[in-house]
Amino acid sequence: MDSAIMNREGIEKILTMIPTEEEKAMILEAQMANPDTPLGTAEQFLLTLSSISELKARLQLWAFKLDYDSMEKEIAEPLMDIKQGLEELRNNRTFKNILSVLLAIGSYLNGHETKGFHIEYLSKVPEVKDTVHKHSLLHHLCGLVMEQFPESTDLYSEIGSITRTAKIEWDELAEKLFVLETDCKQSWVDMRAIAKHDSSTIFKTKLSEFLSDAAERIVVLKIINTRVLNRFYKFLVYLGMPPHIAKDMKVNRFCKIISEFALEYRTTRDKVIQQKEKKVYSRERKKTRGKMIVDTDRFAKKDVQNHEALEQVLNNGYTSDTGSLKNPTPRRRPSLDKGPQSRLIKSANEEIYDTGDDEILDACVKSATSAPRRSTPRERRKAKAYRKSLRRTLKSGLSEEEKAVLLHSYQIPGSN
């Protein structure tokens, strides 16, 4: 029984090709009737298969040995997931906080205190909406839970076992366990049938050890299945569900309700967090609305540092790696006196200040701050004195002073 020689598919094909007793008898009769005619390839293959003692039993036992590990894994993993998932829900603080807040909301909406609610109501929470903003009840639930319990999580990332269990049909799991037990019992029958024709003690010992271990594991799986179901019903009663209703609740149905609600809760929670961040950002924007960017707090410290550095340069004259002068002599325009005293002052100033660097710095500042000028300045015409629109003059007339000025400037004859 080496899987390297034949895999599971090959075993199934040979099981379908095993000839019946009638087919075997027909091939032998045809061979005896025509002894000189050789058998075809198919008939020869069927005779070869029929010549092996207990071939069907051997193949079934081989198939069970190959399938046992995968079948056991398919049964054991869901049992472990539901066991772990119930423990996660029982110890999850976020799940308890959600149920408590939802119960308080229900009591407030109903107008009286409520002791509990059915677990299937969780699937209806996203469908209930308010009449003002059209937000769902789940949206308000997320906001309240985040406000009252800041350490709460998104719940969905903490119940991975419940999510995996929701995808499994529990009735099929029970059927798999029953099939595994039936195949194990049939394998014991096949081994006894093979032992009658095979005298190899090593073969018998290995098969008996394998089947004994498999039988023990199957018994343990059945016990675990029963205990997990009992723990599941007790958990439903712990949530406040009546015992007669808890017996009718399916495992995958319960896990699906919790998993879908947790997914909706995580999605809505992320939206609520984004809305809060947008509100905070808009509030900060309103604080700086109408201000220049240099007036904001981000640039306040930088402006203060730049102002202090500039003030230090202006007060000290210069800065260097060695330090700055304390109480330096302020700069003065050198006098036109050519005497020895003026030359001494000029030499002292040149020793203290680096006039070459200052001239370069002044030239750079002037070139950066001065506005571009035209090569030929534009001449602007001067407006005439007492300039006035002709239309307004004809409409409103001239005042006495304006008439006097006109008479005096033009000296109209005959008017004294």
C-alpha positions in Angstrom: 0.0 0.0 0.0 2.4 2.6 -1.3 0.9 5.9 -2.4 3.9 6.4 -4.7 2.9 3.5 -6.8 -0.8 4.3 -7.0 -2.8 7.4 -5.9 -6.4 7.8 -4.8 -7.7 8.2 -8.4 -6.1 5.0 -9.6 -7.7 3.1 -6.8 -11.1 4.4 -7.6 -10.7 3.4 -11.3 -9.6 -0.1 -10.5 -12.6 -0.4 -8.1 -14.9 0.3 -11.0 -13.1 -2.2 -13.2 -13.3 -5.2 -10.9 -15.3 -7.9 -12.9 -18.3 -9.6 -11.4 -18.7 -13.3 -11.1 -20.9 -13.5 -14.2 -18.4 -11.6 -16.3 -15.6 -13.9 -15.0 -17.7 -17.0 -15.9 -18.4 -15.7 -19.4 -14.7 -15.0 -20.1 -13.7 -18.5 -19.0 -16.5 -20.1 -21.0 -15.4 -18.3 -24.1 -11.8 -19.3 -23.5 -12.7 -22.9 -23.1 -14.9 -22.9 -26.3 -12.1 -21.4 -28.4 -8.8 -22.6 -26.8 -6.8 -21.6 -29.9 -8.0 -18.0 -30.0 -6.1 -15.7 -27.6 -8.0 -13.4 -25.3 -8.1 -9.7 -26.0 -6.3 -7.2 -23.8 -9.4 -6.1 -21.9 -10.5 -9.7 -21.2 -7.0 -10.7 -20.1 -6.8 -7.6 -17.7 -10.2 -8.6 -16.2 -9.0 -12.2 -15.6 -5.8 -10.8 -14.0 -7.9 -8.7 -11.6 -10.2 -11.5 -10.7 -7.3 -13.8 -9.9 -6.2 -11.5 -7.0 -7.7 -12.7 -3.8 -9.9 -10.2 -1.9 -9.0 -7.4 -4.4 -12.0 -5.2 -3.5 -11.2 -5.5 0.3 -7.6 -4.6 -0.3 -8.4 -1.5 -2.4 -11.0 -0.3 0.1 -8.6 -0.6 2.9 -5.9 1.2 0.9 -8.3 4.0 0.1 -9.4 4.4 3.7 -5.7 4.6 4.8 -5.1 7.4 2.2 -8.2 9.4 3.0 -8.2 9.1 6.8 -5.8 12.0 7.5 -7.7 14.5 5.3 -11.1 13.3 6.6 -10.0 13.7 10.2 -8.7 17.2 9.5 -12.0 18.3 7.9 -13.8 17.3 11.1 -11.3 18.3 13.7 -10.6 21.9 12.5 -14.3 23.1 12.6 -14.7 21.6 16.0 -11.6 23.5 17.2 -12.8 26.7 15.5 -16.2 26.7 17.2 -14.6 25.9 20.6 -12.1 28.7 20.2 -14.7 31.1 18.8 -17.1 30.6 21.8 -14.2 31.4 24.1 -13.3 34.5 22.1 -16.8 35.8 22.2 -17.2 35.1 25.9 -14.0 37.0 26.8 -14.3 39.8 24.2 -14.8 43.2 25.9 -15.9 44.9 22.7 -18.7 42.4 22.0 -20.0 42.9 25.6 -19.8 46.6 25.2 -21.7 46.5 21.9 -24.5 44.3 23.4 -24.8 46.6 26.5 -25.0 49.8 24.5 -27.5 48.2 22.0 -29.7 47.0 24.9 -29.6 50.6 26.4 -30.7 52.0 23.0 -33.5 49.5 22.8 -34.7 50.3 26.3 -34.7 54.1 25.4 -36.6 53.6 22.2 -39.2 51.3 23.7 -39.7 53.6 26.7 -39.1 51.0 29.3 -36.2 48.9 30.5 -35.6 45.7 28.6 -33.9 42.7 30.0 -32.5 41.4 26.7 -33.1 40.8 23.0 -32.9 38.0 20.5 -29.5 37.4 18.9 -31.0 37.6 15.4 -31.8 41.2 16.0 -28.1 42.0 15.3 -28.8 41.3 11.6 -31.5 44.1 11.6 -29.4 46.8 13.2 -28.0 48.1 9.9 -31.5 48.4 8.4 -33.0 50.7 11.1 -32.4 54.4 10.3 -33.3 57.7 11.9 -35.7 60.2 10.4 -33.4 63.2 10.4 -30.0 62.4 9.0 -30.9 58.9 7.6 -28.1 57.3 9.5 -28.5 53.7 10.5 -28.8 52.5 14.0 -25.4 50.8 13.6 -23.9 54.3 12.8 -25.1 55.7 16.1 -24.1 52.5 17.9 -20.5 52.8 16.7 -20.4 56.4 17.8 -21.6 55.7 21.3 -19.3 52.7 21.7 -16.3 54.6 20.6 -17.2 57.5 22.9 -18.0 55.5 26.0 -15.3 52.8 25.4 -12.3 54.4 23.6 -10.3 51.1 24.0 -12.8 49.1 22.0 -11.8 47.5 18.7 -13.4 46.7 15.4 -14.5 43.2 16.7 -14.2 41.5 13.2 -10.5 41.1 13.4 -10.8 39.3 16.8 -13.3 36.6 15.9 -11.6 34.8 13.0 -12.7 31.4 14.3 -16.4 32.5 14.2 -16.0 33.7 10.6 -14.5 30.4 9.5 -17.2 28.4 11.3 -19.9 30.4 9.5 -18.8 28.9 6.2 -19.2 25.3 7.3 -22.5 23.3 7.2 -22.7 21.6 10.6 -25.1 18.9 9.3 -22.5 17.9 6.7 -19.9 17.8 9.4 -22.0 15.2 11.4 -22.4 13.2 8.2 -18.6 13.2 7.6 -18.1 11.9 11.1 -20.6 9.1 10.6 -19.0 8.2 7.2 -15.6 8.1 8.8 -16.8 5.8 11.5 -18.6 3.5 9.0 -15.4 3.3 6.8 -13.3 2.4 9.9 -15.7 -0.5 10.8 -15.6 -1.7 7.2 -11.8 -1.6 7.2 -11.8 -4.0 10.1 -14.0 -6.4 8.1 -11.7 -6.1 5.1 -8.6 -6.7 7.1 -10.0 -10.0 8.5 -10.9 -11.1 5.0 -7.4 -10.3 3.7 -5.8 -12.1 6.7 -7.4 -15.4 5.6 -5.4 -15.3 2.3 -2.3 -13.5 3.4 0.0 -15.0 6.0 2.3 -12.0 6.3 2.5 -11.1 10.0 4.2 -7.7 9.4 1.3 -6.6 7.1 -1.3 -7.7 9.7 0.5 -5.9 12.5 0.8 -2.6 10.7 -2.8 -2.6 9.6 -4.1 -3.6 13.0 -2.1 -0.7 14.6 -3.4 1.8 12.1 -7.0 0.8 12.5 -6.8 0.7 16.3 -5.4 4.2 16.3 -8.0 5.4 13.8 -10.8 3.9 15.9 -9.6 5.6 19.1 -9.3 9.0 17.3 -12.9 8.6 15.9 -14.2 7.9 19.4 -12.4 11.0 20.7 -13.9 13.1 17.8 -17.4 12.0 18.6 -16.9 13.0 22.3 -15.5 16.3 21.3 -18.4 16.9 18.9 -20.9 16.3 21.7 -19.1 18.4 24.2 -18.7 21.3 21.8 -22.4 21.3 21.0 -23.3 21.3 24.7 -20.9 24.2 25.2 -22.6 26.0 22.3 -26.1 25.6 23.8 -24.8 26.8 27.2 -23.4 29.9 25.5 -26.7 30.7 23.9 -28.4 30.4 27.3 -25.6 32.7 28.7 -26.6 35.3 26.1 -30.2 35.1 27.4 -31.8 32.8 24.9 -34.4 30.4 26.2 -33.3 26.7 26.3 -36.1 25.5 24.0 -35.0 28.1 21.4 -31.3 27.4 21.9 -31.8 23.8 20.9 -33.2 24.8 17.5 -30.4 27.3 16.7 -27.9 26.0 14.2 -24.2 26.5 14.8 -23.5 27.9 11.3 -26.6 30.2 11.5 -25.4 31.7 14.8 -21.9 32.2 13.6 -23.1 33.7 10.3 -25.2 36.3 12.2 -22.2 37.3 14.4 -19.7 37.3 11.5 -21.9 39.5 9.3 -22.7 41.9 12.1 -19.0 42.2 13.0 -18.1 43.0 9.3 -20.8 45.7 9.1 -19.7 47.1 12.5 -16.0 47.3 11.3 -17.1 49.0 8.0 -19.3 51.5 9.8 -16.7 52.2 12.5 -14.2 53.1 9.9 -16.6 55.6 8.3 -17.4 57.2 11.7 -13.6 57.6 12.3 -13.2 59.2 8.9 -16.0 61.6 9.5 -14.5 62.7 12.9 -11.1 63.2 11.3 -12.7 65.4 8.6 -14.5 67.5 11.2 -11.3 68.0 13.2 -9.5 69.0 10.0 -12.2 71.4 8.9 -12.2 72.9 12.4 -8.4 73.5 12.2 -8.9 75.1 8.7 -11.5 77.5 10.1 -9.0 78.7 12.7 -6.5 79.8 10.1 -9.1 81.0 7.5 -8.2 84.6 6.4 -4.7 84.4 7.7 -1.4 84.3 5.7 0.6 81.1 5.9 3.4 82.9 7.8 0.9 83.9 10.5 0.0 80.4 11.5 1.5 78.5 14.4 3.5 76.3 12.1 5.7 79.2 11.0 5.6 81.2 14.2 8.6 79.6 15.8 10.6 79.8 12.6 9.8 83.5 12.2 10.9 84.2 15.8 14.2 82.3 15.2 14.9 84.2 11.9 14.0 87.5 13.6 16.4 86.8 16.5 19.2 85.8 14.1 18.7 88.9 12.0 18.6 91.1 15.0 21.8 89.5 16.3 23.6 90.2 13.0 22.4 93.8 13.0 23.5 94.4 16.6 26.8 92.6 16.5 27.9 93.5 12.9 28.7 89.9 11.9 28.7 86.3 13.1 31.5 83.8 12.6 32.5 80.4 13.8 34.6 81.8 16.5 31.9 84.0 18.0 30.5 87.5 17.8 31.9 90.8 19.1 30.4 92.2 22.3 29.3 95.8 22.2 31.0 96.5 18.9 31.5 100.0 17.6 28.6 101.0 15.3 29.5 101.7 11.7 30.0 105.3 10.6 30.7 107.0 7.3 34.3 107.8 7.1 35.0 111.5 7.2 36.8 113.4 4.4 39.5 114.5 6.7 42.9 113.2 5.5 44.6 113.7 8.9 46.4 110.9 10.8 43.5 110.5 13.2 41.0 109.8 10.5 43.4 107.3 9.0 43.8 105.5 12.3 40.0 105.3 12.7 39.6 104.0 9.1 42.3 101.3 9.6 40.7 100.2 12.9 37.3 99.9 11.2 38.8 97.9 8.4 40.4 95.5 10.9 37.1 95.0 12.8 34.7 94.8 9.8 35.2 92.9 6.5 34.2 95.8 4.1 34.7 93.6 1.0 32.0 91.1 2.1 29.7 93.9 3.2 29.9 95.5 -0.2 29.0 92.2 -1.9 26.1 91.7 0.5 24.8 95.2 0.0 24.9 94.7 -3.8 23.0 91.4 -3.6 20.4 93.0 -1.3 19.9 95.9 -3.6 19.6 93.8 -6.7 17.1 91.5 -5.1 14.9 94.2 -3.6 15.0 96.8 -6.3 12.2 96.7 -8.8 13.1 96.6 -12.5 13.4 100.0 -14.1 12.9 101.2 -17.6 15.8 102.4 -19.7 14.0 105.6 -20.4 11.7 106.9 -17.8 8.1 107.6 -18.9 7.1 111.2 -18.9 3.8 111.9 -17.5 1.7 114.8 -18.8 0.6 117.3 -16.2 -3.1 117.9 -16.0 -4.2 121.4 -16.8 -5.4 123.5 -13.9 -9.1 123.9 -13.5 -9.7 121.0 -15.9 -13.3 120.1 -16.2 -15.5 118.0 -18.4 -17.4 120.0 -21.0 -20.6 117.9 -20.5 -20.7 118.7 -16.8 -19.9 122.3 -17.5 -22.9 122.6 -19.9 -25.1 120.8 -17.5 -24.3 122.5 -14.2 -22.9 125.8 -15.4 -20.0 127.8 -14.0 -19.6 129.2 -10.6 -18.9 132.8 -9.9 -15.3 132.2 -9.1 -14.8 130.2 -12.3 -16.4 132.9 -14.4 -14.1 135.5 -12.8 -11.0 133.4 -13.5 -12.1 133.0 -17.2 -12.7 136.7 -17.6 -9.4 137.6 -16.0 -7.4 135.1 -18.1 -8.9 135.9 -21.5 -9.6 139.6 -20.7 -12.8 139.8 -22.7 -13.2 143.4 -24.0 -16.0 145.4 -22.7 -16.2 143.6 -19.4 -14.7 145.6 -16.5 
